[in-house]
């Protein structure tokens, strides 16, 4: 019985050492997983940022094209108004000349 009692602390130390090793291995696996996930998230975030910049650039380009198209439309409308005015004046002049 005394021998069994002496063996218990050694067995307990052995179990504690095994548990500590298992815990260290589990921690190392978790740290590896965290590092891999962090790398994946960093890569995805960088890709999302790049996509957002690309979309912002595309939006700015489309807005610039829209602004230019609006200016062309305004200019065309002004030219059409001048053409209508000139045509009306020519018709009046033609009528005045015919009646005169």
MMTF fields as JSON, N, C-alpha, C and O atoms, coordinates in Angstrom:
{
  "mmtfVersion": "1.0.0",
  "mmtfProducer": "UNKNOWN",
  "numBonds": 399,
  "numAtoms": 400,
  "numGroups": 100,
  "numChains": 1,
  "numModels": 1,
  "chainsPerModel": [1],
  "groupsPerChain": [100],
  "chainIdList": ["A"],
  "bondAtomList": [4, 2, 8, 6, 12, 10, 16, 14, 20, 18, 24, 22, 28, 26, 32, 30, 36, 34, 40, 38, 44, 42, 48, 46, 52, 50, 56, 54, 60, 58, 64, 62, 68, 66, 72, 70, 76, 74, 80, 78, 84, 82, 88, 86, 92, 90, 96, 94, 100, 98, 104, 102, 108, 106, 112, 110, 116, 114, 120, 118, 124, 122, 128, 126, 132, 130, 136, 134, 140, 138, 144, 142, 148, 146, 152, 150, 156, 154, 160, 158, 164, 162, 168, 166, 172, 170, 176, 174, 180, 178, 184, 182, 188, 186, 192, 190, 196, 194, 200, 198, 204, 202, 208, 206, 212, 210, 216, 214, 220, 218, 224, 222, 228, 226, 232, 230, 236, 234, 240, 238, 244, 242, 248, 246, 252, 250, 256, 254, 260, 258, 264, 262, 268, 266, 272, 270, 276, 274, 280, 278, 284, 282, 288, 286, 292, 290, 296, 294, 300, 298, 304, 302, 308, 306, 312, 310, 316, 314, 320, 318, 324, 322, 328, 326, 332, 330, 336, 334, 340, 338, 344, 342, 348, 346, 352, 350, 356, 354, 360, 358, 364, 362, 368, 366, 372, 370, 376, 374, 380, 378, 384, 382, 388, 386, 392, 390, 396, 394],
  "bondOrderList": [1, 1, 1, 1, 1, 1, 1, 1, 1, 1, 1, 1, 1, 1, 1, 1, 1, 1, 1, 1, 1, 1, 1, 1, 1, 1, 1, 1, 1, 1, 1, 1, 1, 1, 1, 1, 1, 1, 1, 1, 1, 1, 1, 1, 1, 1, 1, 1, 1, 1, 1, 1, 1, 1, 1, 1, 1, 1, 1, 1, 1, 1, 1, 1, 1, 1, 1, 1, 1, 1, 1, 1, 1, 1, 1, 1, 1, 1, 1, 1, 1, 1, 1, 1, 1, 1, 1, 1, 1, 1, 1, 1, 1, 1, 1, 1, 1, 1, 1],
  "groupList": [{"groupName": "UNK", "atomNameList": ["N", "CA", "C", "O"], "elementList": ["N", "C", "C", "O"], "formalChargeList": [0, 0, 0, 0], "bondAtomList": [1, 0, 2, 1, 3, 2], "bondOrderList": [1, 1, 2], "singleLetterCode": "X", "chemCompType": "L-PEPTIDE LINKING"}],
  "groupTypeList": [0, 0, 0, 0, 0, 0, 0, 0, 0, 0, 0, 0, 0, 0, 0, 0, 0, 0, 0, 0, 0, 0, 0, 0, 0, 0, 0, 0, 0, 0, 0, 0, 0, 0, 0, 0, 0, 0, 0, 0, 0, 0, 0, 0, 0, 0, 0, 0, 0, 0, 0, 0, 0, 0, 0, 0, 0, 0, 0, 0, 0, 0, 0, 0, 0, 0, 0, 0, 0, 0, 0, 0, 0, 0, 0, 0, 0, 0, 0, 0, 0, 0, 0, 0, 0, 0, 0, 0, 0, 0, 0, 0, 0, 0, 0, 0, 0, 0, 0, 0],
  "groupIdList": [1, 2, 3, 4, 5, 6, 7, 8, 9, 10, 11, 12, 13, 14, 15, 16, 17, 18, 19, 20, 21, 22, 23, 24, 25, 26, 27, 28, 29, 30, 31, 32, 33, 34, 35, 36, 37, 38, 39, 40, 41, 42, 43, 44, 45, 46, 47, 48, 49, 50, 51, 52, 53, 54, 55, 56, 57, 58, 59, 60, 61, 62, 63, 64, 65, 66, 67, 68, 69, 70, 71, 72, 73, 74, 75, 76, 77, 78, 79, 80, 81, 82, 83, 84, 85, 86, 87, 88, 89, 90, 91, 92, 93, 94, 95, 96, 97, 98, 99, 100],
  "secStructList": [7, 2, 2, 2, 2, 2, 2, 2, 2, 2, 2, 2, 2, 2, 2, 2, 2, 2, 2, 2, 2, 2, 2, 2, 2, 2, 2, 2, 2, 2, 2, 2, 2, 2, 2, 2, 2, 2, 2, 2, 2, 2, 2, 2, 2, 2, 2, 2, 2, 2, 2, 2, 2, 2, 2, 2, 2, 2, 2, 2, 2, 2, 2, 2, 2, 2, 2, 2, 2, 2, 2, 2, 2, 2, 2, 2, 2, 2, 2, 2, 2, 2, 2, 2, 2, 2, 2, 2, 2, 2, 2, 2, 2, 2, 2, 2, 2, 2, 2, 7],
  "xCoordList": [0.821, 0.0, 0.864, 0.549, 1.933, 2.825, 3.421, 3.62, 3.702, 4.274, 3.258, 3.62, 1.989, 0.935, 0.819, 0.635, 0.926, 0.829, 1.997, 1.825, 3.187, 4.351, 4.181, 4.643, 3.54, 3.353, 2.304, 2.348, 1.359, 0.302, 0.84, 0.421, 1.755, 2.266, 2.999, 2.9, 3.727, 4.438, 3.429, 3.606, 2.377, 1.349, 0.639, 0.337, 0.379, -0.279, 0.614, 0.131, 1.924, 2.853, 2.88, 2.9, 2.88, 2.897, 1.625, 1.691, 0.47, -0.79, -0.786, -1.247, -0.268, -0.208, 0.696, 0.376, 1.827, 2.756, 2.087, 2.2, 1.39, 0.677, -0.389, -0.554, -1.106, -2.144, -1.521, -2.067, -0.379, 0.297, 0.778, 0.667, 1.311, 1.767, 0.572, 0.643, -0.523, -1.723, -2.254, -2.672, -2.233, -2.7, -1.791, -2.279, -0.488, 0.454, 0.256, 0.314, 0.024, -0.222, -1.511, -1.564, -2.55, -3.824, -3.653, -4.173, -2.928, -2.675, -1.905, -2.217, -0.908, -0.12, -1.003, -0.883, -1.894, -2.815, -3.735, -3.959, -4.261, -5.147, -4.408, -4.949, -3.18, -2.399, -2.134, -2.163, -1.878, -1.676, -2.955, -2.918, -4.085, -5.369, -5.67, -6.14, -5.397, -5.621, -4.746, -5.21, -3.495, -2.592, -3.097, -3.068, -3.559, -4.071, -5.331, -5.479, -6.234, -7.463, -7.16, -7.781, -6.212, -5.82, -5.274, -5.589, -4.456, -3.904, -5.012, -5.018, -5.951, -7.074, -7.898, -8.25, -8.202, -9.01, -8.275, -8.882, -6.976, -6.185, -6.201, -6.344, -6.054, -6.086, -7.453, -7.55, -8.5, -9.858, -10.141, -10.766, -9.68, -9.884, -9.15, -9.687, -7.931, -7.171, -7.885, -7.946, -8.42, -9.155, -10.426, -10.772, -11.113, -12.326, -11.994, -12.72, -10.899, -10.469, -10.131, -10.499, -9.432, -9.075, -10.336, -10.435, -11.294, -12.551, -13.318, -13.91, -13.302, -13.987, -13.327, -14.016, -11.989, -11.283, -11.6, -11.821, -11.62, -11.929, -13.35, -13.589, -14.287, -15.675, -15.786, -16.521, -15.061, -15.084, -14.504, -15.027, -13.426, -12.836, -13.814, -13.961, -14.479, -15.456, -16.617, -17.094, -17.067, -18.155, -17.735, -18.5, -16.527, -16.033, -15.953, -16.278, -15.526, -15.434, -16.819, -17.014, -17.777, -19.145, -19.736, -20.425, -19.476, -19.993, -19.387, -20.083, -18.096, -17.454, -18.06, -18.311, -18.294, -18.919, -20.331, -20.746, -21.067, -22.427, -22.407, -23.222, -21.488, -21.368, -21.058, -21.649, -20.137, -19.795, -21.001, -21.253, -21.749, -22.937, -23.997, -24.673, -24.144, -25.11, -24.705, -25.557, -23.412, -22.946, -23.226, -23.681, -22.948, -23.217, -24.708, -25.092, -25.544, -26.994, -27.426, -28.211, -26.912, -27.255, -26.813, -27.545, -25.615, -25.102, -25.97, -26.287, -26.355, -27.207, -28.579, -29.143, -29.106, -30.403, -30.306, -31.209, -29.219, -29.021, -28.882, -29.449, -28.126, -27.972, -29.308, -29.607, -30.118, -31.437, -32.341, -33.085, -32.273, -33.085, -32.665, -33.518, -31.357, -30.879, -31.313, -31.691, -31.261, -31.68, -33.167, -33.569, -33.995, -35.433, -35.676, -36.508, -34.928, -35.072, -34.673, -35.376, -33.561, -33.1, -34.11, -34.394, -34.652, -35.646, -36.89, -37.443, -37.33, -38.506, -38.23, -39.096, -37.029, -36.677, -36.625, -37.079, -36.081, -36.019, -37.424, -37.69, -38.32, -39.699, -40.398, -41.122, -40.16, -40.75, -40.213, -40.961, -38.912, -38.291, -38.82, -39.024, -39.04, -39.554, -40.986, -41.354, -41.79, -43.164, -43.206, -44.018, -42.322, -42.269, -41.842, -42.371, -40.905, -40.428, -41.486, -41.579, -42.283, -43.327, -44.467, -45.058, -44.754, -45.888, -45.531, -46.429, -44.273, -43.833, -43.807, -43.443],
  "yCoordList": [-1.187, 0.0, 1.248, 2.222, 1.226, 2.379, 2.607, 3.747, 1.529, 1.65, 2.277, 3.07, 1.913, 2.491, 3.979, 4.765, 4.37, 5.79, 6.572, 7.715, 5.974, 6.66, 6.78, 7.754, 5.826, 5.845, 6.85, 7.312, 7.198, 8.135, 9.508, 10.05, 10.106, 11.424, 11.35, 12.269, 10.271, 10.141, 10.023, 10.625, 9.25, 9.104, 10.434, 10.795, 11.156, 12.459, 13.43, 14.182, 13.415, 14.293, 13.912, 14.777, 12.624, 12.148, 12.6, 13.069, 12.456, 12.898, 14.403, 14.886, 15.14, 16.601, 16.986, 17.893, 16.295, 16.577, 16.26, 17.033, 15.119, 14.755, 15.796, 16.174, 16.25, 17.261, 18.567, 19.223, 18.949, 20.181, 20.076, 21.031, 18.911, 18.701, 18.775, 19.422, 18.113, 18.135, 19.557, 19.969, 20.305, 21.691, 22.538, 23.363, 22.341, 23.092, 22.756, 23.64, 21.484, 21.085, 21.709, 22.191, 21.693, 22.292, 23.792, 24.342, 24.445, 25.888, 26.163, 27.114, 25.34, 25.525, 25.352, 26.107, 24.353, 24.16, 25.369, 25.849, 25.853, 27.019, 28.252, 29.015, 28.446, 29.591, 29.489, 30.494, 28.275, 28.072, 28.387, 29.033, 27.927, 28.208, 29.705, 30.252, 30.357, 31.805, 32.533, 33.453, 32.13, 32.769, 32.568, 33.499, 31.36, 31.086, 31.897, 32.467, 31.951, 32.73, 34.216, 34.922, 34.687, 36.095, 36.415, 37.455, 35.515, 35.722, 35.72, 36.556, 34.783, 34.734, 36.012, 36.593, 36.443, 37.653, 38.88, 39.755, 38.944, 40.065, 40.081, 41.137, 38.91, 38.812, 39.216, 39.962, 38.723, 39.066, 40.553, 41.183, 41.104, 42.534, 43.363, 44.349, 42.967, 43.682, 43.589, 44.572, 42.425, 42.256, 43.105, 43.719, 43.134, 43.956, 45.437, 46.182, 45.865, 47.262, 47.592, 48.653, 46.684, 46.907, 46.98, 47.821, 46.105, 46.121, 47.416, 47.988, 47.873, 49.128, 50.303, 51.185, 50.318, 51.395, 51.342, 52.374, 50.132, 49.969, 50.449, 51.134, 50.091, 50.524, 52.039, 52.672, 52.623, 54.08, 54.765, 55.783, 54.208, 54.765, 54.655, 55.593, 53.511, 53.321, 54.298, 54.866, 54.49, 55.429, 56.844, 57.574, 57.234, 58.569, 58.736, 59.799, 57.697, 57.745, 57.896, 58.702, 57.114, 57.199, 58.571, 59.141, 59.105, 60.43, 61.497, 62.418, 61.373, 62.324, 62.216, 63.231, 60.991, 60.795, 61.368, 61.978, 61.172, 61.703, 63.227, 63.846, 63.828, 65.288, 65.801, 66.783, 65.141, 65.546, 65.382, 66.24, 64.292, 64.071, 65.129, 65.595, 65.508, 66.554, 67.882, 68.612, 68.192, 69.427, 69.384, 70.368, 68.227, 68.104, 68.266, 68.901, 67.688, 67.813, 69.266, 69.757, 69.956, 71.371, 72.196, 73.07, 71.916, 72.642, 72.358, 73.27, 71.084, 70.719, 71.38, 71.837, 71.426, 72.084, 73.572, 74.142, 74.203, 75.629, 75.856, 76.805, 74.983, 75.109, 74.9, 75.59, 73.955, 73.715, 74.928, 75.31, 75.532, 76.727, 77.862, 78.567, 78.047, 79.079, 78.778, 79.686, 77.506, 77.127, 77.404, 77.899, 77.091, 77.38, 78.883, 79.346, 79.631, 81.091, 81.633, 82.476, 81.162, 81.605, 81.216, 82.009, 80.008, 79.564, 80.442, 80.821, 80.766, 81.633, 83.009, 83.579, 83.542, 84.848, 84.779, 85.701, 83.704, 83.553, 83.456, 84.026, 82.742, 82.629, 83.992, 84.357, 84.738, 86.077, 86.967, 87.704, 86.883, 87.705, 87.304, 88.155, 86.02, 85.554, 86.048, 86.46, 86.006, 86.487, 87.987, 88.494, 88.685, 90.134, 90.488, 91.427, 89.754, 89.993, 89.661, 90.332, 88.641, 88.249, 89.256, 89.562, 89.751, 90.663, 92.081, 92.897, 92.402, 93.757, 94.232, 95.384],
  "zCoordList": [0.0, 0.0, 0.0, -0.683, 0.749, 0.776, -0.599, -1.018, -1.292, -2.638, -3.598, -4.468, -3.428, -4.264, -4.005, -4.935, -2.736, -2.391, -2.969, -3.393, -2.992, -3.58, -5.097, -5.691, -5.713, -7.162, -7.616, -8.756, -6.741, -7.123, -7.498, -8.521, -6.715, -7.134, -8.472, -9.286, -8.701, -9.977, -11.116, -12.175, -10.894, -11.928, -12.168, -13.305, -11.079, -11.21, -11.979, -12.825, -11.686, -12.422, -13.902, -14.777, -14.161, -15.547, -16.279, -17.416, -15.619, -16.221, -16.442, -17.477, -15.473, -15.606, -16.767, -17.535, -16.895, -17.996, -19.336, -20.287, -19.408, -20.639, -20.983, -22.143, -19.959, -20.181, -20.665, -21.552, -20.086, -20.501, -21.944, -22.712, -22.309, -23.697, -24.645, -25.69, -24.28, -25.128, -25.27, -26.351, -24.161, -24.197, -25.091, -25.862, -24.994, -25.828, -27.303, -28.159, -27.597, -28.989, -29.515, -30.647, -28.681, -29.087, -29.311, -30.282, -28.416, -28.563, -29.852, -30.569, -30.149, -31.376, -32.609, -33.574, -32.576, -33.714, -33.873, -34.984, -32.755, -32.811, -33.327, -34.128, -32.87, -33.341, -34.841, -35.552, -35.315, -36.754, -37.518, -38.565, -36.991, -37.638, -37.637, -38.634, -36.517, -36.428, -37.441, -38.116, -37.551, -38.516, -39.941, -40.746, -40.256, -41.605, -41.88, -42.961, -40.913, -41.091, -41.207, -42.002, -40.42, -40.5, -41.881, -42.458, -42.405, -43.751, -44.796, -45.699, -44.676, -45.623, -45.557, -46.584, -44.334, -44.176, -44.7, -45.318, -44.455, -44.956, -46.478, -47.093, -47.081, -48.541, -49.078, -50.052, -48.444, -48.894, -48.711, -49.563, -47.601, -47.357, -48.399, -48.904, -48.72, -49.75, -51.094, -51.833, -51.411, -52.671, -52.667, -53.676, -51.534, -51.436, -51.567, -52.225, -50.942, -51.069, -52.517, -53.021, -53.181, -54.59, -55.447, -56.34, -55.178, -55.933, -55.677, -56.592, -54.427, -54.102, -54.816, -55.33, -54.851, -55.57, -57.057, -57.69, -57.612, -59.038, -59.325, -60.319, -58.458, -58.634, -58.51, -59.268, -57.558, -57.397, -58.629, -59.082, -59.17, -60.393, -61.559, -62.343, -61.669, -62.746, -62.591, -63.574, -61.36, -61.101, -61.474, -62.105, -61.088, -61.433, -62.945, -63.474, -63.634, -65.095, -65.719, -66.628, -65.223, -65.748, -65.457, -66.304, -64.269, -63.931, -64.843, -65.27, -65.14, -66.048, -67.444, -68.094, -67.904, -69.218, -69.234, -70.22, -68.146, -68.052, -68.082, -68.767, -67.35, -67.347, -68.748, -69.197, -69.435, -70.804, -71.722, -72.568, -71.565, -72.394, -72.109, -73.026, -70.848, -70.503, -71.148, -71.655, -71.127, -71.777, -73.279, -73.861, -73.905, -75.342, -75.629, -76.611, -74.768, -74.936, -74.813, -75.625, -73.794, -73.614, -74.815, -75.28, -75.314, -76.477, -77.705, -78.469, -77.893, -79.03, -78.915, -79.909, -77.698, -77.497, -77.798, -78.41, -77.375, -77.66, -79.162, -79.705, -79.835, -81.292, -81.994, -82.969, -81.51, -82.101, -81.9, -82.803, -80.711, -80.452, -81.381, -81.92, -81.573, -82.5, -83.925, -84.665, -84.315, -85.666, -85.859, -86.912, -84.853, -84.948, -85.048, -85.828, -84.237, -84.269, -85.644, -86.201, -86.19, -87.503, -88.579, -89.477, -88.496, -89.468, -89.401, -90.433, -88.184, -88.028, -88.633, -89.295, -88.41, -88.977, -90.499, -91.175, -91.04, -92.493, -93.085, -94.143, -92.413, -92.901, -92.87, -93.796, -91.772, -91.691, -92.803, -93.446, -93.017, -94.066, -95.432, -96.298, -95.626, -96.914, -97.115, -98.215, -96.058, -96.163, -96.386, -97.16, -95.699, -95.844, -97.261, -97.857, -97.789, -99.154, -100.183, -101.211, -99.93, -100.875, -100.869, -101.905, -99.707, -99.577, -99.961, -100.172, -100.057, -100.212, -101.552, -101.791]
}
